């Protein structure tokens, strides 16, 4: 292992070089032997995490190539963070569904369903699916966001005479395409 703290030629180098890897730790630049993972047997869970992280890396590359998304993540970055880190974090974190308020839904056209949806960065869409008591989909559509809160509102467009015993399914999507689903019996 080579270690240098004052060589202006290698200062802040990082990444693969030949059969080694440059790493920067504080003011030091370290050249280490390239790790050999060819004999490692990854568990199923480790393979899943590696696959997810590969997807995050691909998303971050695409985000850095898109000027608008890059600016979005640059604004989110804080001390010692980069837009790249923010894009990786956005991909790795799923959105969340909070309270689903069905108090104003009674199977009538114009009834309202309120959904709390959260994401560390931004919720891209909230989809609402309404099923009747026999399990048939009556309607589905996008909820509308209130600008000052994490509340999304869906106004029913169809009458649902068999609404009691039916269910409401909510899907929340974020920018990288992560989706979470919740279902409530009516």
C-alpha positions as CSV (number, residue, x, y, z in Angstrom):
1,X,0.0,0.0,0.0
2,X,1.3,3.4,-1.0
3,X,0.4,6.4,1.2
4,X,1.0,10.1,0.4
5,X,-0.1,13.3,2.1
6,X,1.8,16.0,0.2
7,X,2.2,14.8,-3.4
8,X,0.4,17.3,-5.6
9,X,0.4,14.8,-8.5
10,X,-1.8,12.2,-6.7
11,X,-3.7,14.6,-4.3
12,X,-7.4,13.8,-4.4
13,X,-7.0,10.9,-6.9
14,X,-9.7,8.3,-6.5
15,X,-10.9,5.2,-8.4
16,X,-9.3,2.3,-10.2
17,X,-5.8,2.6,-11.7
18,X,-4.2,-0.5,-13.1
19,X,-4.3,-3.2,-10.5
20,X,-4.9,-0.7,-7.7
21,X,-7.5,1.7,-6.3
22,X,-6.8,5.3,-5.2
23,X,-8.8,6.3,-2.2
24,X,-8.9,9.7,-0.5
25,X,-9.2,9.8,3.3
26,X,-9.0,13.3,4.7
27,X,-5.8,14.9,3.4
28,X,-4.3,11.5,2.5
29,X,-4.4,9.7,-0.8
30,X,-4.0,5.9,-0.6
31,X,-3.2,3.4,-3.4
32,X,-4.3,-0.1,-2.4
33,X,-4.3,-3.4,-4.2
34,X,-7.6,-3.9,-6.2
35,X,-9.9,-6.1,-4.1
36,X,-10.6,-9.6,-5.5
37,X,-14.2,-10.6,-5.2
38,X,-14.1,-13.4,-7.8
39,X,-14.3,-16.1,-5.1
40,X,-16.9,-14.5,-2.9
41,X,-20.2,-16.4,-2.7
42,X,-22.9,-13.7,-2.2
43,X,-26.0,-14.7,-0.3
44,X,-29.4,-14.1,-1.9
45,X,-30.0,-11.0,0.3
46,X,-26.5,-9.6,-0.7
47,X,-27.2,-10.2,-4.4
48,X,-30.6,-8.3,-4.0
49,X,-28.9,-5.4,-2.3
50,X,-26.1,-5.3,-4.9
51,X,-28.7,-5.4,-7.7
52,X,-30.7,-2.5,-6.0
53,X,-27.5,-0.5,-5.6
54,X,-26.6,-1.0,-9.3
55,X,-30.0,0.4,-10.2
56,X,-29.4,3.3,-7.9
57,X,-26.1,4.0,-9.7
58,X,-27.8,3.9,-13.1
59,X,-30.4,6.3,-11.8
60,X,-27.8,8.7,-10.4
61,X,-25.9,8.6,-13.8
62,X,-29.1,9.5,-15.7
63,X,-29.9,12.2,-13.1
64,X,-26.5,13.8,-13.4
65,X,-26.9,13.8,-17.2
66,X,-30.3,15.6,-17.0
67,X,-29.6,19.3,-16.1
68,X,-33.0,19.8,-14.4
69,X,-32.8,16.7,-12.2
70,X,-29.1,17.5,-11.4
71,X,-30.1,21.0,-10.2
72,X,-32.9,19.5,-8.1
73,X,-30.5,17.2,-6.3
74,X,-27.8,19.9,-6.0
75,X,-30.4,22.0,-4.1
76,X,-31.1,19.1,-1.8
77,X,-27.4,18.4,-1.0
78,X,-26.1,19.6,2.3
79,X,-22.6,19.9,3.9
80,X,-20.3,17.2,2.6
81,X,-22.9,15.7,0.3
82,X,-23.2,15.8,-3.5
83,X,-26.0,15.7,-6.0
84,X,-24.8,12.2,-6.8
85,X,-25.3,11.1,-3.2
86,X,-28.8,12.7,-3.1
87,X,-29.8,10.8,-6.3
88,X,-28.6,7.5,-4.9
89,X,-30.4,8.2,-1.6
90,X,-33.6,9.1,-3.5
91,X,-33.5,5.8,-5.4
92,X,-32.8,3.7,-2.2
93,X,-35.6,5.3,-0.1
94,X,-39.2,4.4,-0.7
95,X,-42.0,6.8,-0.3
96,X,-44.4,6.4,2.6
97,X,-48.1,6.4,3.0
98,X,-49.5,8.1,6.1
99,X,-53.1,8.4,7.0
100,X,-55.8,7.5,4.5
101,X,-59.0,9.4,5.3
102,X,-62.2,7.8,3.9
103,X,-64.7,9.7,6.1
104,X,-66.0,11.7,3.2
105,X,-66.4,8.6,0.9
106,X,-69.8,7.1,0.7
107,X,-69.9,5.6,-2.8
108,X,-71.2,8.8,-4.5
109,X,-69.8,10.8,-7.4
110,X,-67.9,13.8,-5.9
111,X,-67.0,12.1,-2.6
112,X,-63.4,12.8,-1.5
113,X,-60.6,10.5,-0.4
114,X,-57.6,12.2,1.4
115,X,-54.2,10.5,1.4
116,X,-51.0,11.6,3.3
117,X,-48.0,10.7,1.1
118,X,-44.4,11.4,2.0
119,X,-41.0,11.1,0.4
120,X,-37.6,12.6,1.5
121,X,-37.3,14.2,-1.9
122,X,-40.7,14.4,-3.7
123,X,-43.8,12.3,-4.4
124,X,-44.3,12.0,-8.1
125,X,-47.9,10.6,-8.1
126,X,-50.6,9.1,-5.9
127,X,-53.0,6.7,-7.7
128,X,-56.3,5.7,-6.2
129,X,-58.2,2.5,-7.2
130,X,-61.8,2.0,-6.0
131,X,-63.3,-1.5,-5.9
132,X,-66.9,-2.5,-5.1
133,X,-68.0,-5.3,-2.8
134,X,-67.8,-7.9,-5.6
135,X,-64.1,-7.0,-6.2
136,X,-64.6,-5.2,-9.5
137,X,-62.7,-2.0,-10.2
138,X,-65.2,0.9,-10.3
139,X,-62.7,3.6,-11.1
140,X,-59.1,4.7,-10.8
141,X,-57.1,7.9,-11.2
142,X,-54.5,10.3,-10.0
143,X,-55.0,12.3,-6.8
144,X,-54.2,16.0,-6.7
145,X,-51.6,17.4,-4.4
146,X,-52.3,20.3,-2.0
147,X,-49.3,22.6,-2.3
148,X,-48.7,23.3,1.4
149,X,-49.0,19.8,2.9
150,X,-48.3,16.2,2.1
151,X,-52.1,15.7,1.5
152,X,-53.3,14.3,-1.8
153,X,-57.0,14.5,-2.7
154,X,-59.0,12.2,-5.0
155,X,-62.6,13.1,-6.0
156,X,-64.7,10.1,-7.1
157,X,-65.9,10.3,-10.6
158,X,-68.4,7.4,-10.6
159,X,-71.2,6.2,-8.3
160,X,-70.4,3.0,-6.5
161,X,-73.7,1.5,-5.2
162,X,-71.8,-1.5,-3.7
163,X,-69.2,0.5,-2.0
164,X,-69.7,-1.1,1.5
165,X,-67.6,-4.2,1.6
166,X,-65.4,-2.9,-1.2
167,X,-61.8,-1.6,-0.9
168,X,-59.6,1.3,-1.7
169,X,-56.1,0.7,-3.0
170,X,-53.5,3.6,-2.8
171,X,-50.2,3.5,-4.8
172,X,-47.6,6.2,-4.1
173,X,-44.7,6.7,-6.6
174,X,-41.6,8.8,-6.3
175,X,-39.3,10.2,-9.0
176,X,-37.0,7.2,-9.3
177,X,-40.0,4.9,-9.7
178,X,-40.3,3.4,-6.2
179,X,-43.9,2.4,-5.5
180,X,-45.6,1.6,-2.2
181,X,-49.1,0.3,-1.9
182,X,-51.7,0.3,0.8
183,X,-55.2,-1.2,0.8
184,X,-58.2,-0.4,3.1
185,X,-61.6,-2.1,3.4
186,X,-64.5,0.3,3.1
